[in-house]
Amino acid sequence: MKLYVEFYSTLRLDLNIKKLEYEAEGELTVDQLLHRLCVDVNQKIYEKLVKDSAPIIGTNILINGRNFLHLNSLDTLLHDGDKVQIFPPAAGG
């Protein structure tokens, strides 16, 4: 399965990666993808987006333009060719 993953905001700056094509065997959920990205790209991705098995408030992940919170959150099943856009929580005022 091939996924197209894009990083935004401070996550893009921290990783120094704008986007990548991610190859995976079998089916993946959003949660599993984030765990694998920790191993393959950067160990801190998961902790910037998830705490206590729930998305941190302000984390926004789009699957083909649809917010993962309106799908099945971290349990959303990904499919071949999906575009995954990851936005970390933002601070400001």
Contact map, one row per residue, 1 for C-alpha under 8 A:
111000000000000000000011111000000000000000000000000000000000000000000000000000111000000000000
111100000000000000001111000000000000000000000000000000000000000000000000000000011100000000000
111110000000000000001111000000000000000000000000000000000000000000000000000000111111000000000
011111000000000000111100000000000000000000000000000000000000000000000000000000001111000000000
001111100000000000111100000000000000000000000000000000000000000000000000000000000011110000000
000111110000000001110000000000000000000000000000000000000000000000000000000000000011110000000
000011111011000011100000000000000000000000000000000000000000000000000000000000000000111000000
000001111111100001000000000000000000000000000000000000000000000000000000000000000000111100000
000000111111100000000000000000000000000000000000000000000000000000000000000000000000001100000
000000011111110000000000000000000000000000000000000000000000000000000000000000000000000100000
000000111111111000000000000000000000000000001000000000000000000000000000000000000000001100000
000000111111111111000000000000000000000000000000000000000000000000000000000000000000000000000
000000011111111110000000000000000000000000000000000000000000000000000000000000000000000000000
000000000111111100000000000000000000000000000000000000000000000000000000000000000000000000000
000000000011111110000000000000000000000011000000000000000000000000000000000000000000000000000
000000000001111111000000000000000000000000000000000000000000000000000000000000000000000000000
000000100001101111110000000000000000000000000000000000000000000000000000000000000000000000000
000001110001000111110000000000000000000000000000000000000000000000000000000000000000000000000
000111100000000011111000000000000000000000000000000000000000000000000000000000000000000000000
000111000000000011111100000000000000000000000000000000000000000000000000000000000000000000000
011110000000000000111110000000000000000000000000000000000000000000000000000000000000000000000
011110000000000000011111000000000000000000000000000000000000000000000000000000000000000000000
111000000000000000001111100000000000000000000000000000000000000000000000000000000000000000000
111000000000000000000111111100000000000000000000000000000000000000000000000000000000000000000
100000000000000000000011111000000000000000000000000000000000000000000000000000000000000000000
100000000000000000000001111100000000000000000000000000000000000000000000000000000000000000000
100000000000000000000001111110000000000000000000000000000000000000000000000011100000000000000
000000000000000000000001011111111000000000000000000000000000000000000000000011100000000000000
000000000000000000000000001111111000000000000000000000000000000000000000011111000000000000000
000000000000000000000000000111111100000000000000000000000000000000000000111111000000000000000
000000000000000000000000000111111110000000000000000000000000000000000000011000000000000000000
000000000000000000000000000111111111000000000000000000000000000000000000000000000000000000000
000000000000000000000000000111111111100000000000000000000000000000000000000000000000000000000
000000000000000000000000000001111111110000001100000000000000000000000000000000000000000000000
000000000000000000000000000000111111111000000100000000000000000000000000000000000000000000000
000000000000000000000000000000011111111100000000000000000000000000000000000000000000000000000
000000000000000000000000000000001111111111101000000000000000000000000000000000000000000000000
000000000000000000000000000000000111111111111100000000000000000000000000000000000000000000000
000000000000000000000000000000000011111111100000000000000000000000000000000000000000000000000
000000000000000000000000000000000001111111000000000000000000000000000000000000000000000000000
000000000000001000000000000000000000111111100000000000000000000000000000000000000000000000000
000000000000001000000000000000000000111111111000000000000000000000000000000000000000000000000
000000000000000000000000000000000000111011111100000000000000000000000000000000000000000000000
000000000000000000000000000000000000010001111111000000000000000000000000000000000000000000000
000000000010000000000000000000000100110001111111100000000000000000000000000000000000000000000
000000000000000000000000000000000110010000111111110000000000000000000000000000000000000000000
000000000000000000000000000000000000000000011111111000000000000000000000000000000000000000000
000000000000000000000000000000000000000000011111110000010000000000000000000000000000000110000
000000000000000000000000000000000000000000001111111000110010000000000000000000000000000110000
000000000000000000000000000000000000000000000111111111110000000000000000000000000000000000000
000000000000000000000000000000000000000000000010111111110000000000000000000000000000000000000
000000000000000000000000000000000000000000000000011111000000000000000000000000000000000000000
000000000000000000000000000000000000000000000000011111100000000000000000000000000000000000000
000000000000000000000000000000000000000000000000011111110000000000000000010000000000000000000
000000000000000000000000000000000000000000000000111011111010000000000000010000000000000000000
000000000000000000000000000000000000000000000001111001111110000000000000000000000000000010000
000000000000000000000000000000000000000000000000000000111110000000000000000000000000000010000
000000000000000000000000000000000000000000000000000000011111000000000000000000000000000111000
000000000000000000000000000000000000000000000000100000111111100000000000000000000000011110000
000000000000000000000000000000000000000000000000000000000111110000110000000000000000011110000
000000000000000000000000000000000000000000000000000000000011111000111000000000000001111000000
000000000000000000000000000000000000000000000000000000000001111111110000000000000011110000000
000000000000000000000000000000000000000000000000000000000000111111110000000000000111100000000
000000000000000000000000000000000000000000000000000000000000011111000000000000000111000000000
000000000000000000000000000000000000000000000000000000000000011111100000000000000010100000000
000000000000000000000000000000000000000000000000000000000000011111110110000000000000000000000
000000000000000000000000000000000000000000000000000000000001111011111110000000000000000000000
000000000000000000000000000000000000000000000000000000000001111001111111110100000000000000000
000000000000000000000000000000000000000000000000000000000000100000111111110000000000000000000
000000000000000000000000000000000000000000000000000000000000000001111111100000000000000000000
000000000000000000000000000000000000000000000000000000000000000001111111100100000000000000000
000000000000000000000000000000000000000000000000000000000000000000011111111110000000000000000
000000000000000000000000000001000000000000000000000000000000000000011111111100000000000000000
000000000000000000000000000011100000000000000000000001100000000000011001111100000000000000000
000000000000000000000000000011100000000000000000000000000000000000000001111110000000000000000
000000000000000000000000000011000000000000000000000000000000000000010011111111000000000000000
000000000000000000000000001111000000000000000000000000000000000000000001001111100000000000000
000000000000000000000000001111000000000000000000000000000000000000000000000111110100000000000
101000000000000000000000001100000000000000000000000000000000000000000000000011111100000000000
111000000000000000000000000000000000000000000000000000000000000000000000000001111100000000000
111100000000000000000000000000000000000000000000000000000000000000000000000000111110000000000
011100000000000000000000000000000000000000000000000000000000001100000000000001111111000000000
001111000000000000000000000000000000000000000000000000000000011110000000000000001111100000000
001111000000000000000000000000000000000000000000000000000000111100000000000000000111110000000
000011110000000000000000000000000000000000000000000000000000111010000000000000000011111000000
000011110000000000000000000000000000000000000000000000000011110000000000000000000001111100000
000000111010000000000000000000000000000000000000000000000011100000000000000000000000111110000
000000011110000000000000000000000000000000000001100000000111000000000000000000000000011111000
000000000000000000000000000000000000000000000001100000011111000000000000000000000000001111100
000000000000000000000000000000000000000000000000000000000100000000000000000000000000000111110
000000000000000000000000000000000000000000000000000000000000000000000000000000000000000011111
000000000000000000000000000000000000000000000000000000000000000000000000000000000000000001111
000000000000000000000000000000000000000000000000000000000000000000000000000000000000000000111
